[in-house]
């Protein structure tokens, strides 16, 4: 399987193999790794358990896996082959009971609900999208986030489709709106292009982590340098 990175969930660019990336991030002081099969749900495929089994053996940091997760058997399968957490996205909308079942069975700490949001045409309000950003759901992101927390989600992976891959910074507005309403950790995703972008989003109350990809694939910036920058700016990080 090829590792890709796009812009606004489109224009996917190959950036190497999954195994190669895992080995690189092992050496670069990354705190956690999030692996998402972006076409599994659209193609109606189950997670690739064998692939996850293979690279989980080489992954020496907490690992979250998503993509194609639709049943409790999918969650069980991913945990059995080495995932520490399972990300649920489209199924959190079509089958929200999966969140509760997973949380009741394994604990909320391993249930990550991934929420992809996009500005509406009026540029004033946001909407939740599913199936890798291809289907507009009509759901309000704040209401959806509050609901999945009640169902048992332990974390929210919040991705701005508009900012994804642009390296222009995170969407601070929608991130703050959701963080203000939740008590569970939020992982902000989409838009990091400089360490200051991470600093900005991590200063928001309720945001516990900043996910990043393009900044490390397409620039000379590194995870360790990011941590040092954040620590020097008063953010508590493990260096």
N, C-alpha and C positions, 0 to 999 in steps of 0.2 A: 504494500500500500504506500502511495506517495503522500508526503506531507505537503500541504498547500496553505497559502495565505492570500487573502483577497482584500478588496476594498469595498466597503458597504455590502458585504456578503455577495460580491460579484467579482469578475475578472480574476479568477483564481490563478495564482502563480506558484509553480512548484519550488519548494525550498529544501528538498532532500528527502531522505527516508525517515520513517518514524524511529527506527532503532538508532540511527545516527544522531537524531535530535535528542533522544533520551540520554545517550552516552555523553553528549556535549553538555546538556543541562545538569547532569550528575556532577560534572567537574566545575560548573560555574556558579555554585552556591545558590541555586534556585530553591525556594522554600517548598513549593508544591508544583505539580505538573497537572495540567488539565488537557485531556485528550478527547476530542469530539469527532465522531464520524459524521461529517456534515451532510452526506447523501443517504445515510441509512434509512431515515424515516421516509424521505421522498421516494426512495426505491423500494420501500416496504421490506427492508432487510432487517434481520436481527443483528445485534452487536456481533462483531467478529471475535468470538471468545478465544480462539486459538491465537490470533494476533495479539490480543491483550495479554494472554498467558505468556507469550514469548517476550514481549518487551517489559512486562511487569517484573520479570526475573532480573532485568538489568536496571530497573528503576529504584534508586535508593533514596527516594523522597516520597512523601504522601502523593497518591495518584488518584485523580478523579477521572472517571470515564463516562462519556455520554454518547448519544446517537443511537437511534433505533430501540430505545428502552421503552417498552410498552406494557410489559407484564411483570408480575412479581418473579416469575422464572427468569426473566432477563436480569433483574436486579440480583437475584441469587447467583446466577451464572457469572456475572461480572465480579462479584465479591469473592466467589470461589477461585477465580483465576488470578486474583491479585489486586483488584481495585480496592482502594480504601474508602472511596466515596463514589456514589453513582449520581450522575446528573440527569434529571428528568426535565424535558422541555415541552415538546408537543403533547405528550401524554398527560402533562399536568393540566392541560386544557381539555383534552378529549376524554381522559380517564383520571380525574383528580383523586379518586379513591386509591389509586396506586401510591400516592404520597403517604396517605395514612397507613396503608398496609405495610409499606416499606419501613416507615418510622416505627410502627408498633412491633415489627418483627426484628429490626436490627438497630433501632435507636435513631433519633433525629440527626445525630452527628454524622451519619453516613449518607444522608439524603440532601442533595443539592438540587434546588429547582432553578433551572436556567430560564431567564426571561429576556427575550429579545424585543427591544422597543424601537419605535421609529416615530419621527414627527409626522403629524398629519399635514395635508396640503395647506392648511391654514397657518402652519408654523407656530401655532399657539398651544396645541395639545398633542398628547402622545397616544400611541396605540400599540398593543402587544401583537407581535407576529409569530407564527408558528412555521413548522416545516422549513427550517433554514431561511427564514425571512421571506418565504414565497406566498404565505397566506395571511391576509389581514383578518384578525379575529374580532375586532370591534371592542375588545376588552380594554378597560382603563388599567394602566400598569400599576398604579398605586393600589387599587382595589384587588387586582389579581395577586399582588405580592402579599397583601394582608391576608387574603384567603388561603394562600398556600402555607403561610406561617401557621395559621390556625389548624391546618390539616396535618402539620407535623414536619414541615421542611426545617432543616437545621441551618441551612445557608441559602443565600440567593446569589446566583451568578448573573449580574445585570449587564447586558451588552447593548450598547447603542449601535444600531445598524448604520445610522448616518455617519457616525464617527469611526466605525470599524475600519482599520487599516489606513486611515488618513494620516495618522501621526500628528493630528492637529489638537489633541487634547481630549480628555473625557467629557461627556455631557454632564456637567456639574448640576444643571438644573433638575433634570429628572432623577439623577442619583440622590440629590438632597431630598427631593419630595418623597421618595420611597424610604430613604434612611430615616427620615423624621417619624415615620409611621410604624417602623419595625423594631423588634428587640433582638432579632437574630442577626448574625454577621452578614455583611454584604461584600461581595467581591465585585469591584467595578471593572468593566471591560469595554474596550473599544476606543482607540484614539491616542494611546500613549506614543509620543514621539521624542520625549525628553524627560529627564528625571523630574523636572519641575512640574510636569503634568501629573506624575505620580504623587508628588508632594501636595499639589492642590486638592486632589480627590481624597487623599488620606487624611486631610485636615477636616473633612466633613464628618460630623458626629455620626457614628453608626457604620461607617465604611472601614472595614477591617483589613482589606487586601486590595491590591491593584494587579489585575492580570495584564500581561503584555506579550506581544509576539513580534510584530513588525519591527519594533525598535531594536530587537536583538537579532533578527534575521537580516535586516537591510541597512543597519548602521554599525558603527564601531563601538557603540555603547554596550555595557555589560551589566548583568545582574549584580555583581559585587560592587561595581561603581555606583549603581543605583542605590544600593543599601547604604553605602557610605554617604552619599549625598543626602539621603533621607535622614540618617542619623544626625548629620551635621545641622539639619534643619529641624531637629526636635521630634522626629517621628521615631517611635520605639520599633526597632527592627533587630533581627538576629544577624550579626555580622561575623 
